[in-house]
Amino acid sequence: MMMVRSAYDKKKDDIHFEYWQRCRYLPEDKLIALLDHDNFKLSLEAAASLQLRGGSKIIRLAQMDSFSNRYKRRALAAFILGQIKLNTKEEKISLKILYDLALNDQSAIVRSYAVSSFGHRCFGHRCEKAKKKYADTLLSLAQSTVLDKSVMVRVSTAFALSVFKNRASIPLLIKLLKDTHSEVKNWAAFSVNVNNYDTPEIRNCFVLLLDEKNFEARFEAIIGLAKRQDKRVTQILIHELSQERIYDEMVEVTAYLGDVSLLPTLYQVKDKFGTFKELNTSIKVLEHLKSKL
């Protein structure tokens, strides 16, 4: 079953589409003017359009704006530098700018965008040697930003650690999994799952996340534990799959978990919703395992 969007999420999407429509055909000078608009979300959409168009003028503008006395312009500059196309010299300068903003800017929103953008630059680099170098630098940066007092910066740090696989990042992600804020834990769990990290402490952190009120964090923990064949998630999966609304991913991971006690629940899902690919596969796998007992 597909996840149902809330009215709030739909409204956000509608506003985003409205701003995108407003910006998509504007000339460059009009987009630059919007960077100073009172509505930051509109300014961000203008920045996204400028980022997509690229060019040396926009790159120089973003690099100069990173030293602006207006924090919104510094934040937008950090955003633009995250994914705009750069040559080698421009990238070297931009990475230094982002690193400095992430560590030293007084504004949390600027630090947050700088960390995310640094992660994007690591992920988007085609040269594997350079990607490793930047990933090592990002790991060094994260040693500080994982302790940032701002939730936004810690969320960005958790996201940034998802863009490359390096087991040296596991201790940092464990710190983030134990964060006081649910959104930080959600992104930390996502980073752990996307890179398939697995340690006893990670599993124990995931077990604690099963009690999170934040659904996304709880969802990541359920999926993560099931894929790691940790049977402590079995009863939670049975509960989730007995609801009126279920999620394909939760059905799918029952095959990874390999607990045949889930079969009756899967049969109930079949009776209620009919057959679909993930359900058929999981039933087949668990029935095969049961036949071997």
C-alpha positions as CSV (number, residue, x, y, z in Angstrom):
1,M,0.0,0.0,0.0
2,M,1.3,3.5,-0.8
3,M,1.9,6.1,1.9
4,V,-1.0,8.6,2.1
5,R,0.1,12.2,2.2
6,S,-1.4,14.5,4.8
7,A,-3.3,17.7,3.9
8,Y,-0.3,19.6,5.4
9,D,2.1,17.8,3.1
10,K,-0.1,18.3,0.1
11,K,-0.3,22.1,0.9
12,K,3.5,22.2,1.1
13,D,3.8,20.5,-2.3
14,D,1.3,22.9,-3.8
15,I,3.2,25.9,-2.5
16,H,6.5,24.5,-3.8
17,F,4.9,23.9,-7.2
18,E,3.6,27.4,-7.2
19,Y,7.0,28.9,-6.5
20,W,8.7,26.6,-9.1
21,Q,6.2,27.8,-11.7
22,R,6.9,31.4,-10.8
23,C,10.7,31.0,-11.1
24,R,11.2,28.6,-13.9
25,Y,11.0,31.1,-16.8
26,L,12.3,34.2,-15.1
27,P,15.4,35.8,-16.5
28,E,18.6,35.6,-14.4
29,D,18.4,39.1,-13.1
30,K,14.9,38.6,-11.8
31,L,15.9,35.4,-10.0
32,I,18.8,37.2,-8.4
33,A,16.5,39.9,-7.2
34,L,14.3,37.3,-5.6
35,L,17.2,36.2,-3.4
36,D,16.3,39.2,-1.2
37,H,12.6,38.5,-1.1
38,D,11.0,38.4,2.4
39,N,9.6,35.0,1.7
40,F,12.6,32.7,2.2
41,K,11.0,29.7,0.6
42,L,10.5,31.7,-2.6
43,S,14.1,32.9,-2.4
44,L,15.2,29.3,-2.0
45,E,13.2,28.3,-5.2
46,A,14.9,31.2,-7.0
47,A,18.3,29.9,-5.8
48,A,17.4,26.4,-7.0
49,S,16.7,27.8,-10.5
50,L,20.0,29.7,-10.5
51,Q,21.8,26.6,-9.3
52,L,20.3,24.5,-12.1
53,R,21.2,27.1,-14.8
54,G,24.7,27.5,-13.4
55,G,27.5,29.6,-15.0
56,S,30.4,31.6,-13.8
57,K,28.4,34.6,-12.9
58,I,26.1,32.7,-10.5
59,I,29.1,30.8,-9.0
60,R,30.9,34.1,-8.3
61,L,27.7,35.6,-6.9
62,A,27.3,32.6,-4.5
63,Q,31.0,32.8,-3.5
64,M,30.7,36.5,-2.7
65,D,27.4,36.1,-1.0
66,S,28.9,33.6,1.4
67,F,30.6,36.6,3.0
68,S,27.4,38.7,3.1
69,N,26.4,40.4,6.4
70,R,22.9,39.0,5.7
71,Y,22.5,35.4,7.0
72,K,19.8,34.6,4.4
73,R,22.1,35.4,1.5
74,R,24.9,33.3,3.1
75,A,22.4,30.4,3.5
76,L,21.3,30.7,-0.1
77,A,24.9,30.9,-1.2
78,A,25.7,27.7,0.6
79,F,22.7,26.1,-1.0
80,I,23.7,27.1,-4.5
81,L,27.3,25.9,-4.1
82,G,26.1,22.5,-3.1
83,Q,25.1,21.2,-6.5
84,I,26.0,23.8,-9.1
85,K,28.4,22.6,-11.8
86,L,31.9,23.7,-10.9
87,N,35.4,23.4,-12.5
88,T,38.3,22.2,-10.4
89,K,39.4,25.6,-9.2
90,E,35.8,26.7,-8.4
91,E,35.2,23.5,-6.5
92,K,38.3,23.9,-4.4
93,I,37.3,27.4,-3.4
94,S,33.7,26.5,-2.9
95,L,34.5,23.5,-0.6
96,K,36.7,25.7,1.6
97,I,33.8,28.2,1.8
98,L,31.3,25.5,2.7
99,Y,33.7,24.0,5.3
100,D,34.3,27.4,6.9
101,L,30.6,28.3,7.0
102,A,29.6,24.9,8.4
103,L,32.1,25.3,11.3
104,N,32.1,29.0,12.0
105,D,28.9,30.8,10.9
106,Q,26.9,32.3,13.6
107,S,23.6,31.4,11.9
108,A,22.3,27.8,12.4
109,I,20.5,27.8,9.1
110,V,23.7,28.8,7.3
111,R,25.7,26.1,9.0
112,S,23.0,23.6,8.2
113,Y,22.9,24.4,4.5
114,A,26.7,24.4,4.4
115,V,26.9,20.9,5.9
116,S,24.3,19.5,3.5
117,S,26.0,21.2,0.5
118,F,29.4,19.8,1.5
119,G,27.7,16.3,1.5
120,H,26.2,16.9,-1.9
121,R,29.5,17.9,-3.4
122,C,31.1,14.7,-2.1
123,F,28.3,12.6,-3.5
124,G,28.2,14.3,-6.9
125,H,31.9,14.1,-7.6
126,R,32.8,11.7,-10.4
127,C,36.5,11.2,-9.6
128,E,36.7,8.4,-7.1
129,K,40.1,9.6,-5.7
130,A,38.7,13.2,-5.2
131,K,35.5,11.8,-3.7
132,K,37.4,9.8,-1.1
133,K,39.5,12.9,-0.2
134,Y,36.3,15.0,0.2
135,A,34.6,12.2,2.1
136,D,37.5,12.2,4.6
137,T,37.2,16.0,4.9
138,L,33.5,15.6,5.4
139,L,34.1,13.0,8.1
140,S,36.4,15.4,9.9
141,L,33.8,18.2,9.6
142,A,31.2,15.9,11.0
143,Q,33.3,15.3,14.1
144,S,32.4,18.9,15.1
145,T,28.9,19.4,13.6
146,V,27.6,16.2,15.2
147,L,27.8,18.1,18.4
148,D,26.3,21.4,17.1
149,K,23.7,22.9,19.4
150,S,21.3,23.4,16.4
151,V,19.0,20.5,15.5
152,M,19.1,21.7,11.9
153,V,22.8,21.3,11.7
154,R,22.7,17.8,13.3
155,V,20.0,16.7,10.9
156,S,22.2,18.0,8.0
157,T,25.2,16.1,9.5
158,A,23.2,12.9,9.6
159,F,22.1,13.4,6.0
160,A,25.7,14.2,4.9
161,L,27.0,11.0,6.4
162,S,24.6,9.1,4.1
163,V,26.4,10.1,0.9
164,F,29.4,7.9,1.3
165,K,30.2,4.5,2.9
166,N,33.0,4.6,5.5
167,R,32.8,2.6,8.7
168,A,34.7,5.4,10.5
169,S,31.4,7.3,10.4
170,I,29.6,4.6,12.6
171,P,30.5,6.2,16.0
172,L,29.2,9.5,14.8
173,L,26.0,8.0,13.5
174,I,25.5,6.2,16.8
175,K,25.8,9.5,18.6
176,L,23.1,10.9,16.3
177,L,20.9,7.8,16.8
178,K,21.0,8.7,20.5
179,D,20.1,12.3,19.9
180,T,17.4,14.0,21.8
181,H,15.5,15.1,18.6
182,S,13.5,12.6,16.6
183,E,14.3,14.1,13.2
184,V,18.1,13.8,13.9
185,K,17.5,10.1,14.8
186,N,15.4,9.6,11.7
187,W,18.2,10.8,9.4
188,A,20.9,8.9,11.3
189,A,18.9,5.7,10.9
190,F,18.4,6.5,7.2
191,S,22.2,6.9,6.8
192,V,22.9,3.7,8.7
193,N,20.4,1.8,6.5
194,V,21.5,3.2,3.1
195,N,25.1,2.2,3.8
196,N,24.1,-1.2,5.4
197,Y,26.1,-0.6,8.6
198,D,25.6,-3.3,11.2
199,T,26.9,-3.5,14.7
200,P,25.3,-4.7,18.0
201,E,25.1,-1.1,19.2
202,I,23.4,0.0,16.0
203,R,20.8,-2.7,16.5
204,N,20.3,-1.7,20.1
205,C,19.7,1.9,19.0
206,F,17.2,0.7,16.5
207,V,15.3,-1.2,19.2
208,L,15.0,2.0,21.2
209,L,13.7,3.8,18.1
210,L,10.8,1.3,18.0
211,D,9.2,3.4,20.7
212,E,9.6,6.7,18.8
213,K,6.5,8.8,18.2
214,N,8.1,10.0,14.9
215,F,6.9,7.5,12.4
216,E,9.8,8.0,9.9
217,A,12.3,7.2,12.6
218,R,10.3,4.2,13.8
219,F,9.9,3.1,10.1
220,E,13.7,3.2,9.5
221,A,14.3,1.2,12.7
222,I,11.7,-1.5,11.7
223,I,13.2,-1.9,8.2
224,G,16.7,-1.8,9.6
225,L,16.2,-4.5,12.2
226,A,14.3,-6.8,9.8
227,K,17.0,-6.6,7.2
228,R,19.5,-7.4,9.9
229,Q,17.4,-10.5,10.9
230,D,16.9,-9.2,14.4
231,K,13.9,-11.0,15.8
232,R,13.2,-8.3,18.3
233,V,11.2,-6.5,15.6
234,T,8.9,-9.4,14.9
235,Q,6.0,-8.4,17.2
236,I,6.3,-4.8,15.9
237,L,6.0,-6.0,12.3
238,I,2.9,-8.1,13.2
239,H,1.3,-5.0,14.8
240,E,2.2,-2.7,11.9
241,L,0.9,-5.3,9.3
242,S,-2.4,-5.6,11.2
243,Q,-3.3,-1.9,10.7
244,E,-5.8,-0.5,8.2
245,R,-2.9,1.1,6.3
246,I,0.2,-0.9,5.6
247,Y,3.5,-0.2,3.7
248,D,5.0,-2.2,0.9
249,E,8.5,-2.0,2.5
250,M,7.3,-3.6,5.7
251,V,5.7,-6.4,3.8
252,E,8.9,-6.8,1.8
253,V,11.3,-7.0,4.8
254,T,9.5,-9.9,6.3
255,A,11.3,-12.0,3.8
256,Y,14.6,-10.7,5.0
257,L,13.7,-11.2,8.7
258,G,12.9,-14.9,7.9
259,D,10.6,-15.4,10.9
260,V,7.9,-17.9,10.0
261,S,5.7,-16.7,12.8
262,L,4.8,-13.8,10.5
263,L,3.1,-16.1,8.0
264,P,-0.4,-15.9,9.6
265,T,-0.2,-12.1,9.5
266,L,0.8,-12.2,5.9
267,Y,-2.1,-14.4,5.0
268,Q,-4.4,-11.8,6.7
269,V,-2.8,-9.1,4.6
270,K,-3.5,-11.2,1.5
271,D,-7.2,-11.6,2.5
272,K,-7.6,-7.9,3.2
273,F,-5.7,-6.4,0.3
274,G,-5.3,-9.1,-2.3
275,T,-2.0,-10.2,-3.8
276,F,0.9,-7.9,-4.8
277,K,4.5,-8.6,-5.6
278,E,6.1,-7.9,-2.2
279,L,3.5,-9.9,-0.4
280,N,3.8,-12.9,-2.8
281,T,7.6,-13.0,-2.5
282,S,7.6,-12.8,1.3
283,I,5.0,-15.5,1.6
284,K,6.9,-17.8,-0.8
285,V,10.2,-17.2,1.2
286,L,8.6,-17.9,4.6
287,E,6.7,-20.9,3.4
288,H,9.9,-22.3,2.0
289,L,11.7,-21.7,5.4
290,K,8.8,-23.3,7.2
291,S,9.0,-26.4,5.0
292,K,12.6,-26.9,6.2
293,L,11.7,-26.9,9.9
